[in-house]
Amino acid sequence: MTEAAKAVLASLERDQRARAGWAWSDAESQTERRRWFYTPTDHGGLTVNAMTPGQYQRTMVLVATGLSEAGYVTVATIMGLENALDRTEGFASTFARDRGRDPGMYYLRIFGTPGEAVWGWRFGGHHVSLNNLVVDGALVSSTPCFLGADPATAPLLGATSLRPLGAVEDLGRSLVRSLDDAQRSLAVLTPRAPVDVVGANRSRISSGDRVVPLGDLFRGRFADPGLAHAMDAAHEANESYYGITPADHDAVELTAAPRGVPASSLGAEQRELLLAVLNCYTGRVPEELIAREAARYAGPLLDEVHFAWAGGLAPGDACYYRLQGPRLLVEYDNTQRMANHAHSVWRDPEGDFGTDVLAAHHTAHHA
């Protein structure tokens, strides 16, 4: 990862490097490092469409070092889906730029100097947000990690479909359908799914967090009042279509004590299903780190993880689920575009962006 980051920076011209490489120590950089998005907005950094083909390839080498093979293929597929989404929307010019759905609008920013004791990097664009921190030569944090897909299901030749996050949804649905009545009464929070992941793109998760309106998920409000109104109207239309009520928002808001059914109340096969769901998130990291991430929830540690669901149970129904436990918040949502627009995110509420590791590193080396 260090060598890949060095290779990217070494290939850049001065003006490119000013956009891609930021110092570590100043307050502005640290505030920016904790700012993240999953909408088609300015994620901050150097876009891949402002790179030469060689620079773009070096950037993807860096991206690949932070992901498993399955994670990397999923990210590459999501980026390519911008072309399919562009066709769905009639190749319209949106978001106050010539091409609204643009597979070149993915941004790289490196914080600090690769190879020093502490540095990090971020890669993101529409439906991708990767945030990585390296301390003393080890990748210590990979959250928040967001992957989405629009369309969530698209036709392929041979009467089959492309579903980049299909198994992520199907495993969750299999788990909720496996529950008996008593388990399901705990797990199902409301029959209507929220129209987005509840934690949104907040830098820090807090009790009481609720769904953020679409227009507030971009970097700043739109200068064009018409565009700002369109974003607000889209959010309101989604909630109206599904009949979302204040009680539904109450039911799915984030709480310090996890809602849902605890893994301690699940049978052996159900626990295996829960682990399979969880592995769709912890399995995004490089292969050599997957076992480390999975060990956080092995054996009795799994008992404290809660599974919650909102929405319909049948395939194709709008749905939402989350896993919540110590150092864990996973959310999946597929409601927008008539349940053909999926969002998934993996977070560590106590250690996103490596804040806990950085605090310990500072105490050990700078106290």
N, C-alpha and C positions, 0 to 999 in steps of 0.2 A: 504494500500500500504506500509506504514512504517513497519507494523508488518510482512508483507510478505517478505520484503527486509531483515529485521533483521533475519527472520527464515532461509533464504537462506544463509546469511553470517555465521550464527552460525553453520550451518551444514557442512561447508567446512573445509578441511584440510589446513594447512598453505600454501603449494605451490599453491593450488587452490585459496585460498583467495588472494594471491599476484596477480593472473591474473584477478580475478573478482572484487576486491575492490581497488579503487584508491582514494587517498586523493583529497580533493576538492580544496585546496587553491593554489597549485603550478601551474606555467604557463604551464607546460607540460600537466597536467591533463585538464586544460581548453582548450588548443589547441586540445587535443584528443577528448574532449567532443563534439566539433563542427565538428569533422571528421566523415562522415557517408558514407555508401555504400549500393548498392542494387545488386551488382554482387556477384558471388560465390568466394569472396576473403576473406582475413583476416579482419574481422570487428573489431577485438580488444576485448579481454576479455577471458572468460572461455567458451569453447564450451560445449554443452549439452552432446556430446558423451564422454567428459572427466569427467562426473558426474556419481554418483550412481543413480539408479532409484529414490530413495527418494529425492536426490538433484535436479534431473531433474523435478520431480513433484513440488517441492517447487518453482523452477524457473517458471514453467508454472502458478502456483498460482499468482506469482508476475505479470507475463505478463497479466493474466486475470484481475487484478485490474486496469490496464490501458486501458481496452477496454470494449466496450459494448459486449453483448453476440454475436451479429452478427459479430462484429469485431473480437472477439476471435475465433469463428468458422472459419471465413475466414482465419485468420492467421494459425490456425492448419491445415486447408486444404492445404494452400500454402506450408507449410513445408512438408506435405506428398506427394505433387506433385513431389518432388525431385525423388521419386522412379519411378514415371511414366516417367519423363524426362530421367532418367537413361536408361530405357528400350528403349525409342525413339532413344537414341544415341548409342544403342548397348552395353550398360554396359561398355563403354570405360573408360580407365583411363585418366583423363584430368586435366588441371590446376596444373600440376606438383605434383599431389598427387594420392594415390592409388585409391581413389574413388572421381571422380570429382563432381558428383551429389550426395550429401550426406546429408540426413535429420538430421544428427547429427552435421553438421557444422553451428550451430546457436549459437551466442555468447552473453553472458551476461556480462555487466560491470556496476558496481555501483560506482558513484562518490560521495564522502563525506560519512558522517555517517547518516544513516536513523534515523529520529527523531530530528536531529538538525535543525536549522533555514533554512538552504539551503542544499539541496542534490538532486541528480538526478540519473537516470539510463537509460541504453540503451540496447535494445535487437535487434539483427539483424543477417541476413544471406541472402542467395539468395532470392531476392524478398520480403524481410521483413526488414524494418527499423523503429523501434519505439524509440522515444526520448522524455523523460519525465523529467520535472523539478518540484520539490516541494519546495515551499517557505512558511514559517510560517504555515506549516500543510495543505496547499492547493496545489492541482495539478494546476499549473498556465500555463504550456506549454506542448503541445503534438506534436509539429511539429519540424522538418520535420517528416511526417508520410507517408511511402511508402509501397504499397502492389502491387505485380505483380503476374502473373500466366503464367506458361509455362509447358504444353499447356494451352492456354486460354480456349479451348474447347476440351474435351476428351470424348470418348464413355463410356457409362454405359450400363449395362444389361437392357433389356427391351426397346431397341431402343431409349434411352434418352441420355442426355449429362450432363457432369459436367462442369459448367462454374462459377468459383468462383467470377469473376468480370463481369459476363454477364450483370447483370442489370446496372452496372456502365457504360457500353458501350451502352446498348440499350436505356437507358434514354437520353443520349447525342444525339444518333442518332434520337430519336423521336423528340427531341427539334429542331435540325437543319432541319428536314423534315417538321416541323410545320411552318417554317418561310415563309413569302411571298417573292416575288422577291426582293423587296426593302430591307427587313431585311436580306435576304440571301446574297445580294451583299455586305453587311457590315460584315457578320459573316464568310463567307467562304474566307479564306486568300489565299488558293492555292488548286488546285485539287489533289495535291500529299502530302501525310502525311509525316512528318519527321520520321526518323527511330528510334527515341527515344524521351523521354520527353526533352524539350529544356533546362530546368534549371539544368538537370543532378543531380549530387551529390555535387554541389558546397555548401560550407558552408554559402555563402551569395549570394542572387540573385541580379543581376545588369542589368541595361539597356544595351542592346547589346549582352547579352548572347545568344550563339547558341549551337546546338547539339554538344556534346562531343564525339569524336571517342571512340569506345568500349574499346580499349586497355588502354585508360587513365582513365577508371572508376574503376580500380583495385587499391589496395594499393601498389603503386610503380610499376615500369615496370617489366615485367617478366625477370628473369635471363636467361632463355632459349630463344635465338634469334628466334628459330623456332616458339615457342609459341607466342612470341610478334608479329611476322609477321602474324601468323594465326589470331590473334585478329584484327589487322589492316585490313587484307584482308577480314575478315567477315564484317566489317563495310563498306568497299568500295563496297563489293558485294551487300549488302543491298541497298545502295544508287544507285548503277548501275541498280539493278533489277527494282526499282521504277522510274528510270529516274530523280532523284533529281537534280535540277539545282541550280546555285548560286542565281537565283531569288527566288527559293523556300526557301532557307535559309534566304534571306532578308525578305520574307513575314512572317516567323514564329519567327524571333528573338524576344527576350523579349524587351519591351519598357516601359519607365516610364508611358506614357499615354497608357492605355489599348487599344488593338485592338479588333475589333469585334463589335457586336451589343449590346448596353446597355440595361439593363433590363427595363429602363424607356421607351423604344420603343416597349416593348412586351405587348401583350394582357394578360388578366387575366389568361387564361388557360396556355399560354406559360410561364408566371411567376411561375405558380404552377409546371410546368415541370422543370424550372430552379431550383427551391427550392428542387425538388426531386433529381436532379443531385447533388446539393450541399450537401444534407443530406447524400449522399453516402460517403462523406468525414468527415463532422462534426459529423456524426453518429457513427464514430469509437470510440469516447471517452466513458468512463463509462456512463451508463444510466442516472445517476443523474446529469451529466454535459452536456448532449446533448442539453437541453433547453438553457443553458448558451451560448453554441457555436452558436446555431441557432439564438439567439437573436441579434447576431452581424449583421445579414443580414435580419432582420425582417422589414416589412413595407417599408417606404421611403428609409431605408438604402440599400435596395436591388437595388435601381435605379442605383447606381454607379457600380454595378457588370456587367462586359462585358463577353459575350459568343463568343468564336471564334472557328472555325472549319477548318481542313485541311484534304483532302482525299476524298474518295468516299462516296456517300450517301446511297448506297444499303447495306443491311445486308451482312456481310462477306467481304466488301471492307476494305482495309487498311484505318485506320482513326486516327485522332488526334483531341482533343479538349482541350480548357482551359477556366477557369473562372478566371477573374482578376479584382480586385477592391481594396479598402482600406483594408490593412492587409490581403489580400487574393491572393493566386496563387494556382489554382488547375490545374493539367495536367493529361491527359489520352492519351495513345498511344497504338495502336495495329497494328504493321506493320511487325515486325520480324517474321521469320519462316512462311512466306507467310500469314501474318495476323492471326497468332495463338500463339501470345506471347505478353501479355498485361502488361503495366506498368501504375500505377496510383500513384499520389503523391499530398499531401496537405501541403501547406507551408504558413507561415506568413512572408512575406519579411522583415517586420520591427521587428519581435519578435521571429523568429526561435530560438530554444534553450532557450527561455525565456530571451533573452538579454535585452529587454526593462524592464521587471519586475526586473531583477537583478540590472539594473542601478538605478531604483527607490528605491529598497531595500538598496542599498549601500548608496545612498544619505540620506535616512531616518535614517539609523543606524550607518553609519560610517563617515559621513561628519564632 
